Amino acid sequence: LAIAQRDASPQRQRATKDPDQPNMDGLVEVSFKIDESGRIQIVHINSTSTQLTEYVVKKLTKIKLDTESGSEGKVITYRFVFKKQA
């Protein structure tokens, strides 16, 4: 019985990896600022998919960064490339 549980475990981990992650190819380019509290404020976003845009926005709004680096207020542009994995 213990062996069967170990064998089933990796399958369960793959299935529950990130249920909100879109399973598609695409590109999201986002420009954002870091405010005084370390929260990301999106300035501009461009994407090949509405679903990918929503996914990136959801993840970025959960992030809180350290503001001691002096990067707050500066606009940062980042490109996220999504590709299906085999």
Residue pairs with C-beta under 8 A, 6 or more apart in sequence:
20 55
20 58
21 55
22 49
22 51
22 52
22 55
22 82
23 84
24 49
24 51
24 52
24 82
24 84
25 82
25 83
25 84
26 47
26 48
26 49
26 52
26 81
26 82
27 47
27 48
27 52
27 79
27 80
27 81
27 82
28 45
28 46
28 47
28 48
28 49
28 52
28 53
28 56
28 79
28 80
28 82
29 45
29 46
29 47
29 77
29 78
29 79
29 80
30 42
30 44
30 45
30 46
30 56
30 60
30 77
30 78
30 80
31 42
31 43
31 44
31 45
31 75
31 76
31 77
31 78
32 40
32 41
32 42
32 43
32 60
32 75
32 76
32 78
33 40
33 41
33 43
33 72
33 73
33 74
33 75
33 76
34 40
34 41
34 65
34 67
34 71
34 72
34 73
34 74
34 76
35 41
35 72
35 73
36 67
36 72
37 64
37 67
38 64
38 65
38 66
38 67
38 72
39 61
39 63
39 64
39 65
40 60
40 61
40 63
40 65
42 57
42 60
43 75
45 53
45 56
45 57
47 53
47 56
52 80
52 82
56 80
65 71
